[in-house]
Amino acid sequence: MSFTLDPQVAEALAPIAAAMAGSTPPPVGDVAARRAALEGLIAHTDAAQPAPGDVTITDYKMVTADGASILLRWYVKQGAEPGPAALYLHGGGMILGHVGLFDGSVSRYVSASGTPILSVDYRRAPEHPHPTPVEDAYAALVWLHEHAAGLGVDPARIGVFGDSAGGGLAAAVAILARDRGGPAIARQILLMPMLDDRTLTPDPHLAPFALWSWDDNRTGWQALLGEAAGGPDTPAHAAPARLADPTGLPPAYIEVGQLDIFRDEDLTYALRLSQVGVPVEFHLHPGVPHEFESIAHASDVARRVIADRVRVLASL
């Protein structure tokens, strides 16, 4: 018996599949084509859902150690009491996306959970290869801790939160914070995280459903790591699946679709954390591919997924 798409997800994906029928995917290494296609899709799907009217957005600038000015966007629900917060790192395969593309989705998380979020416009590969993206994310975590009092945030209740490449960066930030002795992270919330630069060989069972393909994955990792991608010397701060010992990492919430090419690396990471005593809540969602919930947002499975994420954000 072979895998099948959740029927509601299949219905939502059908127009996209029809529009792409007969088109040739961009070759490995073509970052520009992927940016044009996928950033357009993200913008379209985000605009398909209403933006909440009870979230205030404020922009800040952070200067990094190498002198770059990075946008930090703070989302807070009107009337929110002091409490937890989450540092959010957006998806995009390490090569695409920016804070503004995710205004709607981040605002919806904040409105539903009541937990404010700081979104980071980290610099992307290949223009800014490793370690720049993760160092930008780590610097934002430090910034959030340093400004916690002024923002009404309890520094003991700050989580790191990301999807896809952003989930990988969130996991890497948790490793960096452990290795550098802080700042404290209450929980790592990893949504279909991109963790392993060795996920390069197509799986015939998953290939018909791959919204983010192995060619896309190779492109992203090569942009981030160059010729080192997939080799023996990739550091865990770039690809968290390479971590030798996960002891001491913060509790984790990890989820992935059964039809996602990141399935095995995410399953393995959840297992390895659990084996060293790190508390893990793990969800494997049947019948769904990568980032399905942004397209099939009205499906029953998407509603369940979002409810879980909101619950975890609210519990920080």
C-alpha positions, 0 to 999 in steps of 0.5 A: 500500500502506497502513501496518499495525500489527505483528501482535503490537502489534495484538493487544496494542492490541486490548483498549484499542481495544475499550474505547474504541470509541464513546467521544468523545475529549476536546476540545482544551484538556481537560487534566483528562480527558487526565490521568484517562485517560492516567495510569490507562493508564500505571499499568495498563501499568506494573503489568503488568510485574514490578518488579525486586527489585535496585533501591534507590530513594531520594528527595531534594528540590531547591529551585529558583531560584523556591523550589519543592521538587522531588522527585528520585528516585534508582534504583540497582542493588544492588552497583553500582560507581561510574560513569555515570548518567542524568537521566530525564524522564518523558513525558506531553505536558507536561501529565500524569504524575509520578515515581511512575507510572514507578517500574517502568519506570525500575527495569527500565532500571536493573536491566537496564543497571546504570546508575543513574537520577535521575528528576525530578518536574518541574512540568507545564503549564498550571499551570506553563508554559514555561520552568518544566518545562525549568528544573526539568529543567536544575536537576536536571542541575546537582544531579546534577553537584553531588552526583555524588561522593556518589552514586558518579557520574562527572560526565563520564558523565552522560546525559539520557534521556526519552520523549515530552514527556520526550524533548523536555525532555531535548533542550531540557536539552542545548540549555540546557547547551550555551548556558550552558556546562555541565554536561557531558552525555555523551549525549542519549537521546531516545525518540519525543521531542516536539520541534515545536509545529508538529505540529498537522495530521493526517496521514491515513496515521497517523491510524488509529494515533495513540495520541497524537493531534494534538488531544492534541498541540495541547492539550499545546503550548498548555498549555506555550506559550499563544497562542504555540504554533505561531507564529513565536517559539517558543524552542528551549528550549521546542521543540527543533525550532526550534533554529537551529544544533545545532552542539556538542550532545552525541551522540544516540540517537533512536528513533521509531515509523513510526506515531507523529505525532512521526515526521517531527519526530524524523527531521528532528532526527536529520538536522539533528544529523548534518548539523553533525557531531553523532554520531547513532544513529537508529531508525525502527521499522516498524508501531508507534505512540507508546509502543507498548512499554509496552502491547505489552511482550511483543512482539518489537519491544518486546523489541528496542527495550528491548534497544537502550535498555538497551545505550545506557544501559549504554554511558554 
